[in-house]
């Protein structure tokens, strides 16, 4: 037990030491990046002062033109990246379609009346009830002459049974 406590204590000490060293390395790295940034700014950007002569005004105009050029390049690059991303997405969809692994979900049949469907689609705007049969024309069924003569179909079957009945049937039709 005593050895375990010593080992655990040593491990904690080593871990805290590693964390301390890592933290100091991160601070040094942040300071280095700040120094590099300042060095770059000194090299590429001359100190700005209020122009009091034509030479300094021309310098400002030159800087302004450079800023415009960089802005145009940035915009062009952004458009190219967006176009490439869209093409990549389209190609991904095409590959997925070609693989055929896309499964359509099983649809469930929903029984719904026309009024309920319009209410669901139009919401509170739907106030008129839709009765599809109300506008239909009433038609009386005409009884054909054949139906009047034959009457009950069960009686006709007995008459047409056998060869004699079939012979009669063909004779009447012809």
N, C-alpha and C positions, 0 to 999 in steps of 0.2 A: 504493500500500500504506500509506503513511504517513497519507494522508487517511482511509482506512478505519479505521485504528487510532484516530484522533482521534474519528471519528464514533461508533465503538463505545464508546469511553471516555466520550464525552458522553452516549450513550444509557444506559450503566450508571449514570452519575452522576444523570441525570434519574430513572431508575427507583428508585434508592435514595432520592432526595429525595421522590418520590411516596409510597413506602412509609413513610418517616418521618412525612410529613405525615398520611397516612391513619391511622397508629398513634396519633398524638397526637389526631386527631379522635375516634377510637374511645374513647380514655381520657376525653376531655371528655364524650362522650355518656354513658358509664357513670356518671360523676360526676353529671351532670344527672339521670339517672333515679334515682340514689340520693337526691339532694336532693328530688326530687318525691315519692318514696316517704315520706321522713321528714316532709315538709310535710303530706301526706295523713293520715299516722298521727296527727300532732299535732292536725289539725282534727277528725278523726272519732273518735278514741279518746282519751278523757281519761286522764291518768296514773293508774295503778292504785296504790292504797295499801291497807293493811290497814284494814278498816272498824272504827271504834271507836264509831260512833253509828248510829242508825236510818236517818238520811239516806243514809249511805254504803252501808248494807245494801240499801236500796231501789234505789240506783244499780246495785249488782251484779245484783240480780234483773232490772232493766230490761235491762241488757246481756245477761244470760243469755237473756231472751225474744227479743231481737233476733237473737242467734246462732241460736236455734231456728228463727226465721222464715226467716233466710237459708239455713239448712240444708235446710228443707222446700222452698224455692224451687229450690235446687240439685238436690235429688232429683227434683222434678217436671220440671225442664228435662232432666235426664239421661234420664228415662223417655220424654219426648217425642222427644228426639234418637234414642234407640234404636228407637222405633217408626217414626220417619220413615226411618231407615236401612233397616229391614226392608222397609218399603213400597217404597223405591227399588230394593232388590235384587229384590223380587218383580216390579216393573214392568220391570226390565231383562231378567229371564228371559222375561216375557211378550212383550216386544218382540222378543227373539231368536227365540222360537217363531214369532211372526207373520211374521218375515222369512223363516223357513224355511232359514236358512243353516247350521243345526246338522246336521252329518253324523254318522250313526251309524257307528261303526267296523265294519269287516267282521269277522264272527265266524268263527272256524275250528272245524271239527268235530273233536272229540277222541274217539277211540275208547278207551273205558275199560270194564273189566268192572265188575260190580256190587260185587265185593269191593274192587277198587281205589277205586271211588267212595266206598264206606263208610269205607275206611281214610283217604281224603283228608278226608272230612267229620268223622269222629269221632276221628281220630288214633290214639293208643295205646289208646283204649277199645275199639276194634273188634278182637274176638278170634274171633268166630264167623264161619265162612265161610258165605256165602250161596249155596246151590245152589238156583236157582229151579226146576229140573226135578225135584228130589228129591221134592217134595211133590205132584207131579202124579199124577193117577190114571191107571192103565194101562187103555186101552180097546182092545178087539179090534175090528177092522174087519169089519163084516158084509158078505158078498158078496151083491149083489142077484141076483134071478132073471134079469133081463135080461142082466146081464153073463155069467152062466153059459151062457145060450143063445147069445149072439152069439159068444163066443170071441174070435178074432183080428179086429181091425177091418179089416184089409186084405182079408180074404175077403168081408166084408159090402159093401165098396165095389163090388166087381165085381158082386155080386148086385143092388145098387141102381142101377147105372149105366143110363143111358138112360131113356126114358119108362116102360118097363115096370117098372123098379125103383122109380121114384118113385110110380107108381100103386099098387104093392104096399105101399109105405111108408104112404101115406095110408089105404089100405084096412085095414091092420093097426092103425093108431092109432084109427081111427073105430070 
